[in-house]
Amino acid sequence: MLKFARLLTVVVAFIASTVVVRADHPTLQSVTSLTAAAPSSALIAFGSAWTPLVAGGDGTRFWRADGDEPFLGTAPQLVAVARQWGKGRILCTSRAFTTNAASNNRFQVNAHAWLRNGRPGFIRWTTSHAEQSELGYFLINFASSVGQGWLPIVGPVGTPELAATGVLYIDDPDLQFSDSERTAIMNWVAAGGGLWVNASGNRWVGAHGRTSVPEYDHPVARLLSGTGLHPVRGSITRRIDEQTIVSETNFDVLGGNALTGDLITAGDELSAIHLAQGAALAVNLTTDAALRARFTALHAVLAYPCTLGMTGDDVLTAASVCVQVYNASVGFYNHGANYHAPNAPAAFARERLWRTYIDSGLDDAAIRAQVASIAGWVNSRRTLFVDRQLMILDNQDASAAQANSILAWLSRMPAERVPLRAVTIRDFLGTASPELSLDGKGYKINVVRDRPASSSEPPFPAPYDGWLCDIFAQVTAHEVTHVLDSAYIYGNPQRAARRAALLADAGNDPLNYLRSGFEPGFFQVNQLEFIASIANQWVAESDLCFRLGKLRFDAGRRQPIEQALFFADMFSTGNTVPFFRCRKNGTISTRTATLARDAQGRIISVIDGSVAFHVTYDAQGHVATVAEVDQDCDGDGVADVDEILFLDTAADTNFDMRIDGCTGFNDINHDGVIDGSDLAWLLSRWGLLAVAAPEADLDQDGVIGGGDLAILLNNWGPVN
């Protein structure tokens, strides 16, 4: 925690800094703004050694290219920074800013003079790292205008190439610099050289796989490793009104309180705000736009290392600063109470601080248990955090039933397949957007506010449309499965190819899908919804997915049963798979179904209590036959599954798809008595797989053997 004297100094500094003042950096003399020919992405510069030069003005914000939330709120977005490095100097901009504008030209001249710092030598630029080509032509003209010689560096950059260089330009490279090049360049700067680097994080990420590369892999971030400079993805935009957001190309904040990204400075300023505002802060954040913009922007700064996927000292510093800010206002950040509307900025800031701290690396369950106690998380919410390292970000407004519903689905999902770190319920956080992202490490999903048992709908078409499942349970299952789809299925070429083949085979006909209640071609246009949509049915009643698949198969459509088999395979662990049942009252029950596989690993049997589905495949790998075997343990002529699921004439209180107290499952020939004929039947099938003799697989382990014999002998005699 900050000592009081230091905190008082920080408060004074904060109050003085709330007025934006013109920077007196040499690069900004007679400069009014920078204008880009195309939208720019932002720069983050950790450490107080960086000086913020130019940023976007009021109303600008930075959007991630792969997210649905702003990365940083309405605060100046940095596009030019500078610092000393040894005896030399570094300038970094997010665009070349070479358009023919008087202010741009003045900035170029000033920046060149500042970087050169009286050092003789050529203007040089690198050309062998897929740099943007337009800079060379510009620099030739620029060199002539300032009376300097020019010479591009063709090939690798080394000490000989830099020996007669005054200023080195690197323009938005696509390829990495080698270790030897980096060493040569940074040693040259430290000895007095001037380095100007342009870096568009958005363009580079777009060219290299938008969601598969982290910002810290940008060649400029690697080149300047150790300086704290990071180009980040996304583009800077300006909000015109509630509906209109436009790309930003003009940047007119010079120095002042533009944020570089320094974590300690941001933490000190946040602590100072809490001390100055006290208990009035939550309300003042809703009424004071300038305070709100600064406060949310500072919280975004603390989140930079985690949201950018960084490691090492930056992340550890973020965790330390989070503790400092928490201690500055324990009451503000504790989860003991809700921040009710219109206090959304306070709710978002509280959740952002906890998300940042947790993303900083709480890998020890014992430590997470301590944190959960401090935060006040109990029951399912606590279990999710301690066991799954998952937070519910909801302004502490989710009910116990909602937390239970989330846990019920996730507890049967292998954690490595679903790297989910946060579940938000944005409706509980407030409707007035503070424009502060809750993104971080791992995946985040958002679910609805509907309380369990408050609303339900049928996820199945006729004839099973009478089966109603709670909407909150369906939405949670749907959104979590999006994560499984992205992380587990797309992350493996074989699984991804199988998914694509299922989609292609189903085509545009709605009846070729388990979820058939959409217009023709829906899943071809919205392919990300294909697997997630099946989760709505699976959580409602997994058995009905196969029952519907067989119904469609009997009508000449193989696609739905193949989709059900694929879904079961994605959820399975070895030869078991979790089956679910949800009704409109919001309760979710689970059971374990048994799978049998052929030599190729394909599912050939799904055994769920009193019912079994058996399939065979043709030479092309498509399902050729589907057989359903239903038990009638009470001998009343009605399949047990029908009595349990549809007629409500038999109790199944433990949800195992077996009629309570009925031992007739062991009556292999269903003659009302377990005797020598059943024993003979079992022994004649000894050693066979269950798919060949499902009636004799009494322990449902997939093979006829000793376990089945023991069950039969223990239940010898008349069926109860």
N, C-alpha and C positions, 0 to 999 in steps of 0.2 A: 504494500500500500504506500502511496505517496506520503512523504513527510509533509507536515502542514506548511512549513516555510516554503518548500518548493512548490506546493500546490497553490499557495497564495501568489507566488511569482507567475505561475502558469495562468491563473485567473486574470491577472493584470495584462499579461501578454495577449490573452484571448480577446479581452475587451478592446485592446488597442488594434487587434487585427481584423475586427469586424468591418472596418472601412477599407474598401479595395483601393489600394494606392498604386500609382504608376511605378513600375520597376525601373531602376536606374542601371540595369545591366547594359554594358556597352553594345550588345547586339540589338538593343531595342531603341536606340536613339533615332528619333524622327520616324519611328515605325508606329503605325496606328492599328494594323491588323495584318493577318496573313490570309490569303485566299487560295484555296485549292481548286484544281480543275475537276476533281472528283471527291466523293465523300472520304473522310479520313477515319481511321481507327484511333484509339487512344494509346497513350504511353503510361506506364507505371514506373516510377523511379523510387525504389526503396533507399532510405538513408538521407540524412540532412545535407549531405554534400551536394546533392543535386539542387539546382536552382530552377524553379518553374519560370518559363519564359512566356509562352503563349498558350492560351486555352480558349475553348468556346465560351460564349457568354451565358447570360441567364436563360434558363429554359432548355439548354442543351443537356443531353444525357447520352449514356453509352449503352447500347444494346448488344448482348451477345448474339452471335450468329446462329447458335444452336439452342437458344432458350426462348421462353415465352415471358420473361421478366427482364426489366432493365437491370443492367449490371451495376450501375451507379446512378443515383438520383439526380435531381436537378441541381447540379453544381458544376463549376467550370471543368471542362474535359481537356486534359493536357495533351498538346500536340508538339511542344518544343521544350526541351530541357537542356541544361548545360552543367558541367562540373569540371573541376581540376582533377588531373590524374598524374600524380608525381609533379614533374615540371611542365607537363603538357596539359592539353585541354580536349574535352570531348563535347560535341554538340550532337543531339539526336532529335530528329523530327519525324513525324509520322507520315509526311508526304515530302516530295521534293520542293514544293512551293516555288516552282520555276515559271509560273504563269506570268505573263507580261503585265504586271501591276506595279505601280510606283512603290507601294509599301513593301511588296515582296522583294523588289530589286534592292531597296535600301537595306532590308534585313539580310539579303545575300552578301552585300558589300560589308556591312557591319560584322556579320558572323565570320566572314573570311578573314577580316583584319584581326578579329579577336582570336581566332584559332591560330593564325600565323604567328602572332605575337612577336613580330620582328624577325622570325626565323626565315632564312633564305631557302630557296629551292622551288621545284616545280609544283604546280597543281597536278595531282595525279589521281586516278580513279581505277578501281579494280574492275576486271572484265570477265573473269573465269569462274564466276559463281552464279551464273544465270541472273546477273543484275538487270535491272530495268534499263532498256537501251537508250531512252531519250536523254539521259543525263550527260552522256559523253558529248553530244552535239551542243548542249547548253553550256557545258564547262569550257569548251573550246572558245565560244564567244565570250563567256564570262572572263576567262583568263586574259583575253585580249583587252577587255574593257578595264581591267584593273592592272594591266601592264605586267602580267606574270606569264612565264613559260608554262606549257602544258605537255603532258605525256601520259597516256594510259599505261596501266600495268597489264601486260598480256601474259597469262599464265600465273603460276603460284606467286604469292606475296612473301618475300623474304627480306632479310636485312639488306642485301645489295640493292633491291628495288626501292627501298625506302631511304637509302643513304642521302640522296639529293632531293628529297621530298620536303616541301614546306607544309602543304595541307593535303591530306588524303581523304577522298570521297568514296563512300560505299553506298550504292543506291539499291536498297530493297532486294537483297540477294535471295535466291531460291535454294541455293546449295550451301552446305556447311563449309566453313573454313577449317582447314586441318589444324591440329594442335601446334604444329610448327609455325603455321601462318599466324595463328592467334598470338603465340608467344612473340613473334617478331613484331607484330603490329602494336601490341600493348607495351612492349619494351620501348619501342620507338616513341610512343606517346609519353611514357613516363620520363623519357629523356628530353622532352620538350616539343614533340610533334603535336599537330592539330588534326583531330579526326572528326569528320562530319559523317554521320550515318543516317540514312533515311530508312524507315522500317514500317511497312504496312502490315500489321498483324492480320487484318481481315483478308487481304488479297492472298497472303501466303497460306493461311489456313484453308481458304477456299480452293487453292490450287493443289493442296496436299491431302485432301480428305477431311472435310469440314469437322467431323466429330471424332476422327481417329488420331489427331495430333494435338498435343498440349501446347499452350503458348510458350512454355519454357524451352521448347525445341526449336523455336524460330532461330535461324542462323545468326541474327543480330543478338538475341538473348544469349546464345552460346558464345559468340565472339566477345561480348561484354560481360561474361560471367564474372561475378565478383564486384561489379560496379553497382548492381541493383537495378539495372535497366531491363524492362520487359515490354515488348510490343504485345498487345492483346487483341483477340479477335472481336468481331462485331464492328459496328459503325456508329459514329456520333450523329445523333439526330436532334432536331429541335421540335418541341411541341408547339403547334400554332393554336390549337384549341383542343377540346376533349376528343375530337375525332381525327384531327389532322396531325400527322407527324411527318416531317420532311427531313431529307438528308442534309447534313450541315457541311458547308464548304467555306464559311467565313468565320474566322476566329479572332476575337477582338479583346479578350482579357489578357492584359500584359502583366505578368508577375502577380503581385498582390497575394490573394489567398487561394490561388489555384493549388490544388493538392498534388504533391509529387507522389504520394503513396508511402511516405515514411511512417512506419508503424508507431514508433515511440512518440513522435510529434502528435499523431492523431490521438493516441491514448491520453497524452497530457491534456490535449484540448477537450476531449470528451469529459475527462475528470473535472476540468475547470468549469465546463458547462453545468455539470451536476452540482458542483459546489455553489455556483452563482444562482442557479434556478431553484434548487431545493425541491420541495414537494410540488411546486407549481409547474414543473417541467412537462408532465404528461399533458396538461391542458394547454400550456403555451406552445407546444409542438403543433397543435391543431390550429392555432390562431396566428402564429408568427411564421410566415412563409420563409423568410430568410433564415431563421433559427432552424426550422425543419429541414431545409435544404442542406445546411451545413452539418447538422447532427446526423442525418442519414448518410451523407457522403463520408463522414468520418468513420461510421460503422462499416461502410463498404470498404474503406481502406484497410481496416483490421482484417477483413475477410479475404483480401487479395491473395495471400499465400495459399489459402485453402481452396478457394474457388478456382485458382489457376493450377491446382494440383502440384504445388511446389513442395519441396522437402527441406530438411536441414534447419539452419539457424533462423530463417525467415518465419517458418512455422512455429518454432519454439518461442520466438519473440512475440508472435501473435497470441499464443496461449498465455504468456506472462502478462501482456498488456490487457487481455480480457480479464484476468484476475484483478489487475489494478483498477479497471473501470468498474467491475462488479463491486469492489470494496468501496469505491467512491460513492456508490448509491445502492446499497444492498436492497433497500425497500423497492427501488425501481425495477430491479432485475429478478427478484424472487418470484416464484410462480404461485404465491399464496393467494392471489386475487386476479380477477379479470380486468383488462382495460376495455371497458365497454365503449361503444360508439359514443362520440366521434373520435376516440383516442387511438385510432389505428396506427399512427406513427410510433407511439410508445409500444404498442403490442408487437409491431414488426421489429423494432429495435431490440426489444428484450429477446425475441426468438432468434434474431440475427446474432446477438452476442453468444448465446448458448450454442448455436450451430457452429460458430467460428471456434469456440473453445473445444467443442467435441471433435471437430474436424482436425484439430491440432494434434490429435493422436492419443485418445484414451483407449489404448489397446488392452489394458488390464481390467478384467471384470470386477476385481475388488475395488479398484479406483473408481470405476463407473458406479458401483454401488454407493460409494461415499458421495459422489457427485449427485446421484439420484436423491439421496437423503437431503443434501443441501438444497436442491431444486424443489423438493417437495413432491416428487413423483412416486406414486404408490400403485399397487396391484398390477394390472396388465400393462399400464403405461411404464411402470418401473421394469417389469419383466422384458418388455420390448427393448428398453434401453440397455439394461445390464446384459441380457443374453444375446440380443441381436444388434446392439449398438445403433439403435434406431430411435429417433425422436419423433414425437407427435407435436407439430407446431400449430397450435390452435388457440392461443390466448387462454390456455387452461380451461377451455369451454367444452371440450368433448366429454360426453358422458362415459361412465364406466362401461355401458353396453357397447359403445362405439369402440373403445379401446379393446374390449373383449373380442369384438368382431374382427378387428384387424389382426389380433393375435391368433385367433382361431384359424385364419387362412394362412398366415405366415408361419405358424408353428409346424405346419406340415410341408413347408417348402424348404428344400436345402438352401442354406444361407449362401453358399458359394454360387448358386445359380441365380440368386436374386440379391445382388449387392445393393439393397435399398437402405438408405441412411436417414430418410426423412419422409414423413407423411404430413402434408399440410391440409388444413381445412380453412381455406382462405376466407370463407364467409364468416368464420368466427374471429378473424383478425381485423375485420372492419372493412367498410366499403370505400372509404376514402384512401386511395392508394398513396402510400408514402414513397413509392418508387424505390424501394430497397429490396433487392433480390434475397431470397432465402436459399439460393443454390449453394452447392458445396461439393465435397467429395462424395462419390457414389451417386446413386440415383435418388431423385425426389419425385413423389407423386402428389397429386391433389385429389381429395375425395369430397363428397357432398356433405352438407350439414344435416341431412335428414336423419333424425334419430331412429335407431332400430325400432321396428314395429310401428313406425308412424306412416309408412307408405310401402307398398309392394306392387309388383307387376309380374306377369307371366313371361319367363324367358324362353319358353318352348312354344312352338306352333301347335296347332291341332294335330293329333287328338290329346296332347298333353298340356293344352293351354290353360287348364284349370289349376295347374301347379303354380302357386304364387310364392315368390321369394322376396324377402326384404330388399329394398332398393339399396340401402347402405351396404349390405353384404355383397350385392352384385357389383356395385361400383368399385368397392375395395378390391374384390377379386379381379375385376377387369383391369384396373390400373396396375396392380401388382404384377399381373401377367404380362402387361406391356414391358415391364422390366425384365422378366424372364425371356420374353421374345427378343428383346434387344441385346441382353447380355449373354444369354445362354444359346439361343438359336442362331441369331445373326453372328455370334462370336465363333461359330464352328462351320466351316464350309460344307460338311456333309449334312448337318442339320438344316442349314440355310437352303441348300439345294433341294432337300426333301420338301421343305415348306413351299418353295417356289413351284415345285412340280405339282403339289396339291392345289395351289392356286390356279395354275395354268389348266389343270385337268377339270376343275370346277367351272371355269369360265364365267359367263355372265348370268346364268340361270340361277335364280335364288334358291330353287329346290335342290340344287347341288351342294348346298351348305347346311351345316347344322343350325346356324342362325339364319333362317330363311325369310325373316320378316322385313327385309330391306328391298329397295328397288333393284331391278336388273343392273348388273355391273357394279354394284356398290363396292364390293370387296376388290374388284380390279382397280378401281379409282382410289380406294382407301385401304391399301394393302396392310398398313400397320394395324388395322382393326381386326384382321382375319383371326389370328390366334387369340387375342385378348377377348374377342366377342364370345368365344366358346367358354371362357371362364364364367360368364354369367350363368350358363347352363350347368357347368360342372359343379359350381358351388350350390346351385339350387337342388340338384339330385344327379349325381354322377351316373347312376344306373340308367337314367332316362336318356343320356347321351348315346349309349349303346343301343337302347331300345328304339330310339328314333332312327339311329343309323341302320338298324336291321329293317325297320319299317320301310325306309327309303330304298334299301337294297332289294327288298322283295318287290318293290315297284320298278326296279330296273336302274337304280342309281347307286353306284358303288361309292361315290365321293364322300357322303356324310360318315359312313362307317370307317373309312380310311382316315378321315379327320379325327374321329374319336380315338382311334388307335394311336395316331401320332400324338395327340394331346396326352393320352395316358403314358406314352413312352417318355415324353418330355418331363412329366411329373414323377416318373417312377424312380425307385431306388432298387436296383437289382430286379427281383421278381415280386416286388410289392409296389402298390401305388395307393395314395390316399384317395378315398371316396368321401364325398360330402353330402350333407342333406341340410337344406335351409328352408324354412317356411316363413310365412308372412309375419310371424311374431318376432322375427329377428334372430332366433336361436340357430346356431350352426352346430351340427353334430358331425363327427368324423368316424370313419372306420377304415380298415385296411383291406383292400382287395388283393388277390393273388394272381400273378401272371405266369403263364408258361410261354416259352419261346422256342423257336426252331433253331437249327444249326446256324442260321444266318442272323440270329438275334431278333427276328421278327416276332411280335406277339401273336400267339396262336390260341391262347385261352385267357379269358378274364373271368375270375371266379369271385363273386360278390355274395357271400352268405349263401342264401338259398337259390341263387341263380348263377348260371355260367353261360358265357358266350364263347363259342368256338369258331375259328375262321380258318380257311385255307387260302392259298395264293396260287395264281396262275403263273405261267412262264414269264410274263412281263412284270410280275411283282404286284399285280392288283389283287384285291380280295376276290376270290372265286366263289366261296360259299360262306354263309353265316348261319350257325345253328345256335338256338337258345335252349338251354335245359333248365327247367324250373322244378324245384322240389315241392312236394305236397306232404309235409311231415305229419299233418294231422289227419290226412286221408279223407278230407271232406270234398275232394274233387275240384277244389279251387287252389290254384298255385299260391304258395305262401307269399311271393312277391306282390301278387295282386291284392291279397288281403292286407298286407302291410302298407303298400304305397297308395292304393286307390280306393279300397273298400272300407278301410278303417275297421275291419272286423276282427283283427288280431293284433295283440300288443307286441311291440318291439321296443321296450323301454331303454335298452342299451344300444339301439340303432345299429345292430350288427347284421341286419337283413335276415334275421331268423326269428321265428315266432317264439316268444318267451316261454320257457319251460317245455318246449317241444323237442323230444329226442328222436323224432322220426327221421331225422337226417341220416341216421345210421341204419335205417331200414332200407337196404339197398333195393330190394324188389318190391317195396311198398305193399306188403301183404299183412301188415299190422303186427308182425312179430319178427324179432331178430333171432334167427336160428341158423341151422345148418345150411339152408339154401343160400342165405346171405354170405355165410362163410365160404361156401363153395364158389360163389360168384367172385368174391374178393380174391381167393387164392388162384383162380383161373386167370386172373389179370395181374398177378404179382409181378412187380418190376416195370410195368408199363407206365408211360406218362399219363397224367391226368386227362389230357385231351382225348386219349383213346378210351378212357373209362372213367368219366367224371363222377359217376354215381359211387364208385368205390374209393374215391380219394377223400376219405372222411376227415382227415386233418388238413386238407387243402394245401399240402406242401408241394404239389405238382407231380407226385409220383406215388404209385401204389406200393405200400411197404409196411414195415413194422408198426409205425404210428397208427395206421388205419386199422390194423389187426387189433391193437390194444384198445382202441375206441370201441370197436365192434364187440369184443369180449366183455368189456366193462358195462355194456348196455344190453347184455343178453336177456332175452325174454320178451314179453309183450310190450308193445310201444305204449307209453303213457299218453 
